[in-house]
């Protein structure tokens, strides 16, 4: 009986395998075309501090030496509202003011979940609140932030949440409320209809459907070499560049509305950071040849803009390890 079923299904299986191979080869064939790319950078004061750096010094050097046209910054809820109902925007004011002085356009990320570890940034005072009870405070923080910066000359885009539709939770995101994301987006739109909203998703492990339908611009991460959850190095070299373009276009996001929000340009740290991992270990997931290859690959994915992820690490390598190769390469590209 089983042999008969297999015999009947075999032609269908072979056809499906053949069609998959044709599709896969087709993606590689369309991966040779290069697109003009505008490069920007991500920056996190907290990440710079974790490397033992003066974040303002790093930030100003980025603006004046790398001279990016675009930068992606965050306004973490736990930093802005450390005390319930009391908002402190001193650092965010500084970041946008300096960006404006250097003609750098800002994407400002707001919400429960913003870039960098631990991924979600809830104020400590909200720890004992239920999702329902916490939501009005979340919306108040969003409203205060949008009203404060919607007319800021440095602001180019809002990003609401960071990769909110990933199915699994990592970092400190057990209490992340995905059900409020659409309401957050609607609130930002109502308060500031003049600035488009970016929604981001994982480039490698998500289909992007919800993110593409929720925001005006789709942002995807792009990582090529990472550590798996089992501790070994995992390469995404089997993914053709054309796959990113195909996914974006089929979801209705053309070249101008598709960004790479995080381009891997630093090592993947499974545990700790640059201070606790040896340089040889770091070079397993990021080295100069890797960065050259990633930059070349990115120019074939069909995205109009790409934000480097890891400029703080470039600076740390330059100042702490006397290795300016990454900084110099980024400067040349940007």
VENURTA-V35097 format. One record per run of one state. SS is the DSSP state (hx for helix, st for strand, lp for the rest). FROM is the first residue (numbers start at 0). LEN is the number of residues. If there is no record, write none. Layout:
ss:SS from:FROM len:LEN
ss:SS from:FROM len:LEN
//
This chain:
ss:lp from:0 len:1
ss:hx from:1 len:28
ss:lp from:29 len:8
ss:st from:37 len:5
ss:lp from:42 len:2
ss:hx from:44 len:6
ss:lp from:50 len:4
ss:hx from:54 len:12
ss:lp from:66 len:3
ss:st from:69 len:5
ss:lp from:74 len:2
ss:hx from:76 len:4
ss:lp from:80 len:2
ss:st from:82 len:1
ss:lp from:83 len:2
ss:st from:85 len:1
ss:lp from:86 len:3
ss:hx from:89 len:12
ss:lp from:101 len:3
ss:st from:104 len:6
ss:lp from:110 len:2
ss:st from:112 len:1
ss:lp from:113 len:6
ss:st from:119 len:1
ss:lp from:120 len:3
ss:hx from:123 len:3
ss:lp from:126 len:4
ss:hx from:130 len:19
ss:lp from:149 len:5
ss:st from:154 len:6
ss:lp from:160 len:17
ss:hx from:177 len:14
ss:lp from:191 len:5
ss:st from:196 len:5
ss:lp from:201 len:7
ss:hx from:208 len:6
ss:lp from:214 len:2
ss:st from:216 len:6
ss:lp from:222 len:2
ss:st from:224 len:3
ss:lp from:227 len:5
ss:st from:232 len:3
ss:lp from:235 len:5
ss:hx from:240 len:10
ss:lp from:250 len:4
ss:hx from:254 len:3
ss:st from:257 len:7
ss:lp from:264 len:14
ss:hx from:278 len:4
ss:lp from:282 len:5
ss:hx from:287 len:11
ss:lp from:298 len:6
ss:st from:304 len:5
ss:lp from:309 len:1
ss:hx from:310 len:10
ss:lp from:320 len:4
ss:hx from:324 len:9
ss:lp from:333 len:1
//
